């Protein structure tokens, strides 16, 4: 096994550990505050870039 594969596996384990601790912290905070508060809503509006621009001729 190459060193990069070991590093990738270690990084995946580290990411999982960080995600688990973050989830525990968020759940603990929700338990303190009641957790029934409305969650913020995110609306995806799409691509706002101007698609009508023509490419520059060479």
C-alpha distance matrix in Angstrom:
0.0 3.8 6.7 8.3 6.5 7.2 10.5 11.2 11.0 13.1 15.4 16.0 16.9 19.1 20.8 21.5 23.0 25.1 26.3 27.3 29.3 30.9 32.0 33.4 35.3 36.7 37.8 39.5 41.3 42.5 43.8 45.8 47.3 47.9 45.3 47.9 48.3 47.9 44.6 44.7 44.7 42.8 44.2 42.3 44.8 42.9 42.5 45.3 44.8 47.7 46.7 50.1 49.4 49.6 47.2 48.8 50.0 49.1
3.8 0.0 3.8 5.4 5.4 6.6 8.9 10.1 11.1 12.7 14.4 15.7 17.1 18.6 20.2 21.6 23.0 24.6 26.0 27.5 29.2 30.5 31.9 33.6 35.1 36.5 38.0 39.6 41.1 42.4 43.9 45.7 47.1 48.0 45.3 47.9 48.1 47.6 44.2 44.0 44.0 41.9 43.2 41.2 43.5 41.6 40.9 43.5 42.8 45.6 44.8 48.1 47.2 47.3 44.9 46.2 47.5 46.4
6.7 3.8 0.0 3.8 5.4 5.1 6.2 8.6 10.0 10.5 12.2 14.3 15.4 16.3 18.2 20.0 21.0 22.3 24.2 25.7 27.0 28.3 30.1 31.6 32.9 34.4 36.1 37.5 38.9 40.4 42.0 43.6 45.0 46.1 43.5 46.3 46.4 46.0 42.6 42.4 42.6 40.6 42.2 40.3 42.7 40.9 40.2 42.7 42.0 45.0 44.5 47.8 46.8 47.2 44.7 46.0 47.5 46.5
8.3 5.4 3.8 0.0 3.8 5.4 5.0 6.1 8.6 9.7 10.2 12.2 14.2 14.9 16.1 18.2 19.7 20.6 22.1 24.1 25.5 26.4 28.2 30.1 31.2 32.4 34.2 35.9 37.0 38.4 40.3 41.9 43.0 44.1 41.3 44.0 43.8 43.3 39.8 39.4 39.5 37.2 38.7 36.7 39.0 37.2 36.4 38.9 38.2 41.2 40.7 44.1 43.1 43.5 41.2 42.5 44.2 43.3
6.5 5.4 5.4 3.8 0.0 3.8 5.4 5.0 6.2 8.5 9.7 10.5 12.4 14.1 15.2 16.5 18.3 19.8 20.9 22.6 24.4 25.5 26.8 28.7 30.2 31.4 32.9 34.7 36.1 37.3 38.9 40.8 42.0 42.8 40.0 42.6 42.8 42.2 38.8 38.7 38.7 36.7 38.1 36.2 38.7 37.0 36.5 39.3 38.9 41.9 41.2 44.7 44.0 44.5 42.3 44.0 45.6 44.9
7.2 6.6 5.1 5.4 3.8 0.0 3.8 5.4 5.2 6.1 8.5 9.9 10.6 12.2 14.2 15.4 16.5 18.3 19.9 21.1 22.7 24.2 25.7 27.1 28.7 30.2 31.6 33.1 34.7 36.1 37.6 39.3 40.8 41.7 39.2 42.0 42.3 42.1 38.8 38.9 39.2 37.5 39.3 37.6 40.4 38.9 38.6 41.3 41.0 44.2 43.8 47.3 46.7 47.3 45.2 46.8 48.6 47.9
10.5 8.9 6.2 5.0 5.4 3.8 0.0 3.8 5.4 5.0 6.0 8.6 9.8 10.2 12.0 14.1 15.1 16.2 18.0 19.8 20.9 22.1 24.0 25.6 26.7 28.2 30.0 31.4 32.7 34.3 35.9 37.4 38.8 39.9 37.4 40.2 40.2 40.0 36.6 36.5 36.9 35.1 36.9 35.3 38.0 36.6 36.2 38.6 38.4 41.6 41.4 44.9 44.2 45.0 42.9 44.5 46.4 45.8
11.2 10.1 8.6 6.1 5.0 5.4 3.8 0.0 3.8 5.4 5.0 6.2 8.6 9.7 10.4 12.3 14.1 15.2 16.3 18.3 20.0 20.8 22.3 24.3 25.6 26.7 28.4 30.2 31.4 32.6 34.4 36.2 37.3 38.2 35.4 38.0 38.1 37.6 34.1 34.0 34.2 32.3 34.0 32.3 35.0 33.5 33.3 35.9 35.8 39.0 38.6 42.2 41.7 42.5 40.6 42.4 44.4 44.0
11.0 11.1 10.0 8.6 6.2 5.2 5.4 3.8 0.0 3.8 5.4 5.1 6.3 8.6 9.8 10.6 12.4 14.3 15.3 16.6 18.5 19.9 21.0 22.7 24.5 25.7 27.0 28.7 30.4 31.5 33.0 34.9 36.3 37.1 34.4 37.1 37.5 37.2 34.0 34.3 34.6 33.0 34.9 33.5 36.4 35.2 35.3 38.1 38.2 41.5 41.2 44.8 44.5 45.5 43.7 45.6 47.6 47.4
13.1 12.7 10.5 9.7 8.5 6.1 5.0 5.4 3.8 0.0 3.8 5.4 5.1 6.1 8.6 9.9 10.5 12.2 14.1 15.3 16.6 18.2 19.9 21.2 22.6 24.3 25.8 27.1 28.7 30.2 31.6 33.3 34.8 35.9 33.4 36.4 36.7 36.7 33.5 33.8 34.6 33.1 35.4 34.2 37.1 36.2 36.3 38.8 39.0 42.4 42.4 46.1 45.7 46.8 45.1 46.8 49.0 48.7
15.4 14.4 12.2 10.2 9.7 8.5 6.0 5.0 5.4 3.8 0.0 3.8 5.4 5.0 6.1 8.5 9.7 10.4 12.1 14.1 15.3 16.2 18.1 19.9 21.0 22.3 24.1 25.6 26.8 28.3 30.1 31.6 32.9 34.0 31.4 34.2 34.2 34.0 30.7 30.7 31.4 29.8 31.9 30.7 33.6 32.6 32.7 35.1 35.4 38.8 38.9 42.6 42.2 43.4 41.8 43.6 45.9 45.8
16.0 15.7 14.3 12.2 10.5 9.9 8.6 6.2 5.1 5.4 3.8 0.0 3.8 5.4 5.1 6.2 8.6 9.9 10.4 12.2 14.3 15.2 16.3 18.3 20.0 20.9 22.4 24.3 25.7 26.7 28.4 30.4 31.6 32.3 29.5 32.2 32.5 32.2 28.9 29.2 29.7 28.2 30.4 29.2 32.3 31.4 31.7 34.4 34.9 38.4 38.3 42.1 42.0 43.3 41.9 43.9 46.3 46.3
16.9 17.1 15.4 14.2 12.4 10.6 9.8 8.6 6.3 5.1 5.4 3.8 0.0 3.8 5.5 5.1 6.2 8.7 9.8 10.6 12.4 14.2 15.3 16.6 18.4 20.0 21.1 22.6 24.5 25.7 27.0 28.9 30.5 31.3 28.8 31.7 32.3 32.5 29.4 30.1 31.0 29.9 32.3 31.5 34.8 34.2 34.8 37.4 38.1 41.6 41.7 45.4 45.4 46.8 45.5 47.6 49.9 50.0
19.1 18.6 16.3 14.9 14.1 12.2 10.2 9.7 8.6 6.1 5.0 5.4 3.8 0.0 3.8 5.4 5.0 6.2 8.5 9.9 10.7 12.2 14.2 15.4 16.6 18.3 20.0 21.2 22.6 24.3 25.8 27.3 28.8 30.0 27.7 30.8 31.0 31.2 28.2 28.6 29.8 28.7 31.3 30.7 33.8 33.4 33.9 36.2 36.9 40.5 40.9 44.6 44.5 46.0 44.7 46.7 49.2 49.3
20.8 20.2 18.2 16.1 15.2 14.2 12.0 10.4 9.8 8.6 6.1 5.1 5.5 3.8 0.0 3.8 5.4 5.1 6.0 8.5 10.0 10.4 12.1 14.2 15.3 16.3 18.2 19.9 21.0 22.3 24.2 25.8 27.0 28.0 25.4 28.2 28.3 28.2 25.0 25.3 26.2 25.1 27.6 26.9 30.1 29.7 30.3 32.7 33.6 37.2 37.6 41.3 41.3 43.0 41.9 44.0 46.6 47.0
21.5 21.6 20.0 18.2 16.5 15.4 14.1 12.3 10.6 9.9 8.5 6.2 5.1 5.4 3.8 0.0 3.8 5.5 5.1 6.1 8.7 9.8 10.4 12.3 14.2 15.3 16.4 18.3 20.0 20.9 22.4 24.5 25.8 26.4 23.8 26.7 27.2 27.4 24.4 25.3 26.2 25.5 28.1 27.6 31.1 30.9 31.9 34.4 35.6 39.2 39.5 43.3 43.5 45.3 44.3 46.6 49.2 49.7
23.0 23.0 21.0 19.7 18.3 16.5 15.1 14.1 12.4 10.5 9.7 8.6 6.2 5.0 5.4 3.8 0.0 3.8 5.5 5.2 6.3 8.6 9.9 10.7 12.4 14.3 15.5 16.6 18.5 20.1 21.2 22.9 24.7 25.6 23.5 26.6 27.2 27.9 25.1 26.2 27.6 27.2 30.1 30.0 33.4 33.5 34.5 36.8 38.0 41.7 42.2 46.0 46.1 48.0 47.0 49.2 51.9 52.3
25.1 24.6 22.3 20.6 19.8 18.3 16.2 15.2 14.3 12.2 10.4 9.9 8.7 6.2 5.1 5.5 3.8 0.0 3.8 5.5 5.2 6.1 8.6 9.9 10.6 12.2 14.2 15.4 16.5 18.3 20.0 21.3 22.7 24.0 21.8 25.0 25.1 25.6 22.8 23.5 25.1 24.5 27.5 27.5 30.9 31.1 32.0 34.1 35.3 39.1 39.8 43.6 43.7 45.7 44.9 47.0 49.8 50.3
26.3 26.0 24.2 22.1 20.9 19.9 18.0 16.3 15.3 14.1 12.1 10.4 9.8 8.5 6.0 5.1 5.5 3.8 0.0 3.8 5.5 5.1 6.1 8.6 9.9 10.5 12.2 14.1 15.3 16.4 18.2 20.1 21.1 22.0 19.4 22.3 22.6 22.8 19.9 20.8 22.2 21.7 24.7 24.8 28.3 28.6 29.9 32.1 33.6 37.3 38.0 41.8 42.2 44.3 43.6 46.0 48.8 49.6
27.3 27.5 25.7 24.1 22.6 21.1 19.8 18.3 16.6 15.3 14.1 12.2 10.6 9.9 8.5 6.1 5.2 5.5 3.8 0.0 3.8 5.4 5.1 6.2 8.6 9.9 10.6 12.3 14.3 15.3 16.4 18.5 20.2 20.8 18.5 21.6 22.5 23.2 20.7 22.2 23.8 23.9 27.0 27.4 31.0 31.6 33.1 35.3 37.0 40.8 41.4 45.2 45.7 47.8 47.2 49.7 52.5 53.3
29.3 29.2 27.0 25.5 24.4 22.7 20.9 20.0 18.5 16.6 15.3 14.3 12.4 10.7 10.0 8.7 6.3 5.2 5.5 3.8 0.0 3.8 5.4 5.1 6.2 8.7 9.9 10.5 12.3 14.3 15.3 16.7 18.6 19.8 18.0 21.5 22.0 23.2 20.9 22.3 24.4 24.7 28.0 28.7 32.2 32.9 34.3 36.3 38.0 41.7 42.7 46.4 46.8 49.1 48.5 50.8 53.7 54.5
30.9 30.5 28.3 26.4 25.5 24.2 22.1 20.8 19.9 18.2 16.2 15.2 14.2 12.2 10.4 9.8 8.6 6.1 5.1 5.4 3.8 0.0 3.8 5.4 5.1 6.2 8.6 9.9 10.6 12.3 14.2 15.5 16.7 18.0 15.9 19.2 19.2 20.1 17.6 18.7 20.8 21.0 24.5 25.2 28.7 29.6 31.1 32.9 34.7 38.5 39.6 43.3 43.7 46.1 45.8 48.0 51.1 52.0
32.0 31.9 30.1 28.2 26.8 25.7 24.0 22.3 21.0 19.9 18.1 16.3 15.3 14.2 12.1 10.4 9.9 8.6 6.1 5.1 5.4 3.8 0.0 3.8 5.4 5.1 6.1 8.5 9.9 10.5 12.2 14.3 15.4 16.0 13.6 16.7 17.4 18.3 15.9 17.7 19.6 20.2 23.6 24.6 28.2 29.3 31.1 33.1 35.2 39.0 39.9 43.6 44.3 46.8 46.6 49.1 52.1 53.2
33.4 33.6 31.6 30.1 28.7 27.1 25.6 24.3 22.7 21.2 19.9 18.3 16.6 15.4 14.2 12.3 10.7 9.9 8.6 6.2 5.1 5.4 3.8 0.0 3.8 5.5 5.2 6.1 8.6 9.9 10.5 12.4 14.4 15.1 13.5 17.0 18.1 19.7 17.9 20.0 22.4 23.3 26.8 28.1 31.7 32.9 34.8 36.7 38.8 42.6 43.6 47.3 48.0 50.5 50.3 52.7 55.8 56.8
35.3 35.1 32.9 31.2 30.2 28.7 26.7 25.6 24.5 22.6 21.0 20.0 18.4 16.6 15.3 14.2 12.4 10.6 9.9 8.6 6.2 5.1 5.4 3.8 0.0 3.8 5.5 5.1 6.2 8.6 9.9 10.7 12.5 14.1 12.8 16.4 16.9 18.6 16.9 18.7 21.5 22.5 26.1 27.6 31.0 32.4 34.2 35.7 37.9 41.7 43.0 46.6 47.2 49.8 49.7 52.0 55.2 56.3
36.7 36.5 34.4 32.4 31.4 30.2 28.2 26.7 25.7 24.3 22.3 20.9 20.0 18.3 16.3 15.3 14.3 12.2 10.5 9.9 8.7 6.2 5.1 5.5 3.8 0.0 3.8 5.4 5.1 6.2 8.6 10.0 10.7 11.9 9.8 13.3 13.5 15.0 13.1 15.1 17.8 19.0 22.7 24.3 27.8 29.4 31.5 33.0 35.4 39.1 40.4 44.0 44.8 47.5 47.6 50.1 53.3 54.6
37.8 38.0 36.1 34.2 32.9 31.6 30.0 28.4 27.0 25.8 24.1 22.4 21.1 20.0 18.2 16.4 15.5 14.2 12.2 10.6 9.9 8.6 6.1 5.2 5.5 3.8 0.0 3.8 5.4 5.0 6.1 8.7 10.0 10.2 8.3 11.8 13.1 15.0 13.8 16.5 19.1 20.8 24.3 26.1 29.7 31.4 33.7 35.4 38.0 41.6 42.7 46.3 47.4 50.1 50.3 52.9 56.1 57.4
39.5 39.6 37.5 35.9 34.7 33.1 31.4 30.2 28.7 27.1 25.6 24.3 22.6 21.2 19.9 18.3 16.6 15.4 14.1 12.3 10.5 9.9 8.5 6.1 5.1 5.4 3.8 0.0 3.8 5.4 5.1 6.4 8.9 9.9 9.4 13.2 14.4 16.9 16.2 18.8 21.8 23.6 27.2 29.2 32.6 34.5 36.7 38.1 40.7 44.3 45.7 49.2 50.1 52.9 53.1 55.5 58.8 60.1
41.3 41.1 38.9 37.0 36.1 34.7 32.7 31.4 30.4 28.7 26.8 25.7 24.5 22.6 21.0 20.0 18.5 16.5 15.3 14.3 12.3 10.6 9.9 8.6 6.2 5.1 5.4 3.8 0.0 3.8 5.4 5.1 6.3 8.5 8.0 11.7 12.0 14.6 13.9 16.2 19.5 21.4 25.2 27.4 30.6 32.7 34.9 36.0 38.6 42.2 43.8 47.3 48.2 51.1 51.4 53.8 57.2 58.6
42.5 42.4 40.4 38.4 37.3 36.1 34.3 32.6 31.5 30.2 28.3 26.7 25.7 24.3 22.3 20.9 20.1 18.3 16.4 15.3 14.3 12.3 10.5 9.9 8.6 6.2 5.0 5.4 3.8 0.0 3.8 5.4 5.2 5.8 4.3 8.1 9.0 11.6 11.4 14.3 17.4 19.7 23.3 25.8 29.0 31.3 33.8 35.1 37.9 41.4 42.9 46.3 47.5 50.4 50.9 53.5 56.9 58.5
43.8 43.9 42.0 40.3 38.9 37.6 35.9 34.4 33.0 31.6 30.1 28.4 27.0 25.8 24.2 22.4 21.2 20.0 18.2 16.4 15.3 14.2 12.2 10.5 9.9 8.6 6.1 5.1 5.4 3.8 0.0 3.8 5.6 5.3 5.8 9.3 11.2 14.3 14.6 17.8 20.8 23.3 26.8 29.3 32.6 34.9 37.4 38.8 41.6 45.1 46.5 50.0 51.2 54.1 54.6 57.2 60.5 62.1
45.8 45.7 43.6 41.9 40.8 39.3 37.4 36.2 34.9 33.3 31.6 30.4 28.9 27.3 25.8 24.5 22.9 21.3 20.1 18.5 16.7 15.5 14.3 12.4 10.7 10.0 8.7 6.4 5.1 5.4 3.8 0.0 3.8 5.7 7.6 10.8 11.8 15.2 15.8 18.6 21.9 24.5 28.1 30.7 33.8 36.3 38.7 39.7 42.5 46.0 47.7 51.0 52.1 55.2 55.7 58.1 61.6 63.1
47.3 47.1 45.0 43.0 42.0 40.8 38.8 37.3 36.3 34.8 32.9 31.6 30.5 28.8 27.0 25.8 24.7 22.7 21.1 20.2 18.6 16.7 15.4 14.4 12.5 10.7 10.0 8.9 6.3 5.2 5.6 3.8 0.0 3.8 5.7 8.2 8.4 12.0 13.0 15.7 19.1 21.9 25.4 28.3 31.2 33.9 36.4 37.3 40.2 43.6 45.4 48.7 49.9 53.0 53.7 56.3 59.7 61.4
47.9 48.0 46.1 44.1 42.8 41.7 39.9 38.2 37.1 35.9 34.0 32.3 31.3 30.0 28.0 26.4 25.6 24.0 22.0 20.8 19.8 18.0 16.0 15.1 14.1 11.9 10.2 9.9 8.5 5.8 5.3 5.7 3.8 0.0 3.8 5.6 7.3 11.0 12.6 15.8 18.9 21.9 25.3 28.2 31.3 34.0 36.7 37.8 40.9 44.3 45.8 49.1 50.5 53.6 54.5 57.2 60.5 62.4
45.3 45.3 43.5 41.3 40.0 39.2 37.4 35.4 34.4 33.4 31.4 29.5 28.8 27.7 25.4 23.8 23.5 21.8 19.4 18.5 18.0 15.9 13.6 13.5 12.8 9.8 8.3 9.4 8.0 4.3 5.8 7.6 5.7 3.8 0.0 3.8 5.6 8.5 9.4 12.9 15.7 18.6 22.0 24.8 28.0 30.5 33.3 34.6 37.7 41.0 42.4 45.7 47.2 50.3 51.1 53.8 57.1 59.0
47.9 47.9 46.3 44.0 42.6 42.0 40.2 38.0 37.1 36.4 34.2 32.2 31.7 30.8 28.2 26.7 26.6 25.0 22.3 21.6 21.5 19.2 16.7 17.0 16.4 13.3 11.8 13.2 11.7 8.1 9.3 10.8 8.2 5.6 3.8 0.0 3.8 6.4 8.6 12.2 14.6 18.0 21.0 24.1 27.1 29.9 32.9 34.1 37.4 40.5 41.9 45.1 46.8 49.9 51.0 53.9 57.2 59.2
48.3 48.1 46.4 43.8 42.8 42.3 40.2 38.1 37.5 36.7 34.2 32.5 32.3 31.0 28.3 27.2 27.2 25.1 22.6 22.5 22.0 19.2 17.4 18.1 16.9 13.5 13.1 14.4 12.0 9.0 11.2 11.8 8.4 7.3 5.6 3.8 0.0 3.8 6.3 9.4 12.2 15.7 18.7 22.0 24.7 27.7 30.7 31.5 34.8 38.0 39.6 42.7 44.3 47.6 48.7 51.5 54.9 57.0
47.9 47.6 46.0 43.3 42.2 42.1 40.0 37.6 37.2 36.7 34.0 32.2 32.5 31.2 28.2 27.4 27.9 25.6 22.8 23.2 23.2 20.1 18.3 19.7 18.6 15.0 15.0 16.9 14.6 11.6 14.3 15.2 12.0 11.0 8.5 6.4 3.8 0.0 3.8 6.6 8.8 12.4 15.2 18.6 21.2 24.3 27.4 28.2 31.6 34.7 36.2 39.2 41.0 44.3 45.5 48.4 51.8 54.0
44.6 44.2 42.6 39.8 38.8 38.8 36.6 34.1 34.0 33.5 30.7 28.9 29.4 28.2 25.0 24.4 25.1 22.8 19.9 20.7 20.9 17.6 15.9 17.9 16.9 13.1 13.8 16.2 13.9 11.4 14.6 15.8 13.0 12.6 9.4 8.6 6.3 3.8 0.0 3.8 6.3 9.5 12.7 15.8 18.7 21.5 24.5 25.5 28.8 32.0 33.5 36.6 38.3 41.4 42.5 45.3 48.7 50.8
44.7 44.0 42.4 39.4 38.7 38.9 36.5 34.0 34.3 33.8 30.7 29.2 30.1 28.6 25.3 25.3 26.2 23.5 20.8 22.2 22.3 18.7 17.7 20.0 18.7 15.1 16.5 18.8 16.2 14.3 17.8 18.6 15.7 15.8 12.9 12.2 9.4 6.6 3.8 0.0 3.8 6.6 9.9 13.1 15.7 18.7 21.4 22.1 25.4 28.6 30.3 33.4 35.0 38.2 39.3 42.1 45.5 47.6
44.7 44.0 42.6 39.5 38.7 39.2 36.9 34.2 34.6 34.6 31.4 29.7 31.0 29.8 26.2 26.2 27.6 25.1 22.2 23.8 24.4 20.8 19.6 22.4 21.5 17.8 19.1 21.8 19.5 17.4 20.8 21.9 19.1 18.9 15.7 14.6 12.2 8.8 6.3 3.8 0.0 3.8 6.5 9.9 12.5 15.5 18.6 19.5 23.0 26.0 27.5 30.5 32.3 35.5 36.8 39.7 43.0 45.3
42.8 41.9 40.6 37.2 36.7 37.5 35.1 32.3 33.0 33.1 29.8 28.2 29.9 28.7 25.1 25.5 27.2 24.5 21.7 23.9 24.7 21.0 20.2 23.3 22.5 19.0 20.8 23.6 21.4 19.7 23.3 24.5 21.9 21.9 18.6 18.0 15.7 12.4 9.5 6.6 3.8 0.0 3.8 6.5 9.4 12.1 15.0 16.1 19.4 22.6 24.0 27.2 28.8 32.0 33.2 36.1 39.4 41.6
44.2 43.2 42.2 38.7 38.1 39.3 36.9 34.0 34.9 35.4 31.9 30.4 32.3 31.3 27.6 28.1 30.1 27.5 24.7 27.0 28.0 24.5 23.6 26.8 26.1 22.7 24.3 27.2 25.2 23.3 26.8 28.1 25.4 25.3 22.0 21.0 18.7 15.2 12.7 9.9 6.5 3.8 0.0 3.8 6.1 9.2 12.4 13.5 17.0 19.8 21.1 24.1 26.1 29.3 30.7 33.7 37.0 39.4
42.3 41.2 40.3 36.7 36.2 37.6 35.3 32.3 33.5 34.2 30.7 29.2 31.5 30.7 26.9 27.6 30.0 27.5 24.8 27.4 28.7 25.2 24.6 28.1 27.6 24.3 26.1 29.2 27.4 25.8 29.3 30.7 28.3 28.2 24.8 24.1 22.0 18.6 15.8 13.1 9.9 6.5 3.8 0.0 3.8 5.8 9.0 10.8 14.1 17.0 18.0 21.2 23.1 26.1 27.4 30.5 33.6 36.0
44.8 43.5 42.7 39.0 38.7 40.4 38.0 35.0 36.4 37.1 33.6 32.3 34.8 33.8 30.1 31.1 33.4 30.9 28.3 31.0 32.2 28.7 28.2 31.7 31.0 27.8 29.7 32.6 30.6 29.0 32.6 33.8 31.2 31.3 28.0 27.1 24.7 21.2 18.7 15.7 12.5 9.4 6.1 3.8 0.0 3.8 6.9 7.9 11.5 14.0 15.2 18.1 20.2 23.3 25.0 28.1 31.3 33.9
42.9 41.6 40.9 37.2 37.0 38.9 36.6 33.5 35.2 36.2 32.6 31.4 34.2 33.4 29.7 30.9 33.5 31.1 28.6 31.6 32.9 29.6 29.3 32.9 32.4 29.4 31.4 34.5 32.7 31.3 34.9 36.3 33.9 34.0 30.5 29.9 27.7 24.3 21.5 18.7 15.5 12.1 9.2 5.8 3.8 0.0 3.8 6.2 9.2 11.8 12.3 15.5 17.6 20.4 21.9 25.1 28.2 30.7
42.5 40.9 40.2 36.4 36.5 38.6 36.2 33.3 35.3 36.3 32.7 31.7 34.8 33.9 30.3 31.9 34.5 32.0 29.9 33.1 34.3 31.1 31.1 34.8 34.2 31.5 33.7 36.7 34.9 33.8 37.4 38.7 36.4 36.7 33.3 32.9 30.7 27.4 24.5 21.4 18.6 15.0 12.4 9.0 6.9 3.8 0.0 3.8 5.7 8.5 9.1 12.6 14.2 17.1 18.4 21.5 24.6 27.1
45.3 43.5 42.7 38.9 39.3 41.3 38.6 35.9 38.1 38.8 35.1 34.4 37.4 36.2 32.7 34.4 36.8 34.1 32.1 35.3 36.3 32.9 33.1 36.7 35.7 33.0 35.4 38.1 36.0 35.1 38.8 39.7 37.3 37.8 34.6 34.1 31.5 28.2 25.5 22.1 19.5 16.1 13.5 10.8 7.9 6.2 3.8 0.0 3.8 6.5 8.6 11.5 12.9 16.2 17.9 20.7 24.1 26.7
44.8 42.8 42.0 38.2 38.9 41.0 38.4 35.8 38.2 39.0 35.4 34.9 38.1 36.9 33.6 35.6 38.0 35.3 33.6 37.0 38.0 34.7 35.2 38.8 37.9 35.4 38.0 40.7 38.6 37.9 41.6 42.5 40.2 40.9 37.7 37.4 34.8 31.6 28.8 25.4 23.0 19.4 17.0 14.1 11.5 9.2 5.7 3.8 0.0 3.8 6.0 9.0 9.6 12.9 14.3 17.0 20.4 23.0
47.7 45.6 45.0 41.2 41.9 44.2 41.6 39.0 41.5 42.4 38.8 38.4 41.6 40.5 37.2 39.2 41.7 39.1 37.3 40.8 41.7 38.5 39.0 42.6 41.7 39.1 41.6 44.3 42.2 41.4 45.1 46.0 43.6 44.3 41.0 40.5 38.0 34.7 32.0 28.6 26.0 22.6 19.8 17.0 14.0 11.8 8.5 6.5 3.8 0.0 3.8 5.6 6.5 10.0 12.1 14.8 18.1 21.1
46.7 44.8 44.5 40.7 41.2 43.8 41.4 38.6 41.2 42.4 38.9 38.3 41.7 40.9 37.6 39.5 42.2 39.8 38.0 41.4 42.7 39.6 39.9 43.6 43.0 40.4 42.7 45.7 43.8 42.9 46.5 47.7 45.4 45.8 42.4 41.9 39.6 36.2 33.5 30.3 27.5 24.0 21.1 18.0 15.2 12.3 9.1 8.6 6.0 3.8 0.0 3.8 5.6 8.2 10.4 13.7 16.5 19.6
50.1 48.1 47.8 44.1 44.7 47.3 44.9 42.2 44.8 46.1 42.6 42.1 45.4 44.6 41.3 43.3 46.0 43.6 41.8 45.2 46.4 43.3 43.6 47.3 46.6 44.0 46.3 49.2 47.3 46.3 50.0 51.0 48.7 49.1 45.7 45.1 42.7 39.2 36.6 33.4 30.5 27.2 24.1 21.2 18.1 15.5 12.6 11.5 9.0 5.6 3.8 0.0 3.8 6.3 9.5 12.4 15.0 18.4
49.4 47.2 46.8 43.1 44.0 46.7 44.2 41.7 44.5 45.7 42.2 42.0 45.4 44.5 41.3 43.5 46.1 43.7 42.2 45.7 46.8 43.7 44.3 48.0 47.2 44.8 47.4 50.1 48.2 47.5 51.2 52.1 49.9 50.5 47.2 46.8 44.3 41.0 38.3 35.0 32.3 28.8 26.1 23.1 20.2 17.6 14.2 12.9 9.6 6.5 5.6 3.8 0.0 3.8 6.6 9.1 12.1 15.4
49.6 47.3 47.2 43.5 44.5 47.3 45.0 42.5 45.5 46.8 43.4 43.3 46.8 46.0 43.0 45.3 48.0 45.7 44.3 47.8 49.1 46.1 46.8 50.5 49.8 47.5 50.1 52.9 51.1 50.4 54.1 55.2 53.0 53.6 50.3 49.9 47.6 44.3 41.4 38.2 35.5 32.0 29.3 26.1 23.3 20.4 17.1 16.2 12.9 10.0 8.2 6.3 3.8 0.0 3.8 6.4 8.7 12.2
47.2 44.9 44.7 41.2 42.3 45.2 42.9 40.6 43.7 45.1 41.8 41.9 45.5 44.7 41.9 44.3 47.0 44.9 43.6 47.2 48.5 45.8 46.6 50.3 49.7 47.6 50.3 53.1 51.4 50.9 54.6 55.7 53.7 54.5 51.1 51.0 48.7 45.5 42.5 39.3 36.8 33.2 30.7 27.4 25.0 21.9 18.4 17.9 14.3 12.1 10.4 9.5 6.6 3.8 0.0 3.7 6.3 9.2
48.8 46.2 46.0 42.5 44.0 46.8 44.5 42.4 45.6 46.8 43.6 43.9 47.6 46.7 44.0 46.6 49.2 47.0 46.0 49.7 50.8 48.0 49.1 52.7 52.0 50.1 52.9 55.5 53.8 53.5 57.2 58.1 56.3 57.2 53.8 53.9 51.5 48.4 45.3 42.1 39.7 36.1 33.7 30.5 28.1 25.1 21.5 20.7 17.0 14.8 13.7 12.4 9.1 6.4 3.7 0.0 3.8 6.4
50.0 47.5 47.5 44.2 45.6 48.6 46.4 44.4 47.6 49.0 45.9 46.3 49.9 49.2 46.6 49.2 51.9 49.8 48.8 52.5 53.7 51.1 52.1 55.8 55.2 53.3 56.1 58.8 57.2 56.9 60.5 61.6 59.7 60.5 57.1 57.2 54.9 51.8 48.7 45.5 43.0 39.4 37.0 33.6 31.3 28.2 24.6 24.1 20.4 18.1 16.5 15.0 12.1 8.7 6.3 3.8 0.0 3.7
49.1 46.4 46.5 43.3 44.9 47.9 45.8 44.0 47.4 48.7 45.8 46.3 50.0 49.3 47.0 49.7 52.3 50.3 49.6 53.3 54.5 52.0 53.2 56.8 56.3 54.6 57.4 60.1 58.6 58.5 62.1 63.1 61.4 62.4 59.0 59.2 57.0 54.0 50.8 47.6 45.3 41.6 39.4 36.0 33.9 30.7 27.1 26.7 23.0 21.1 19.6 18.4 15.4 12.2 9.2 6.4 3.7 0.0
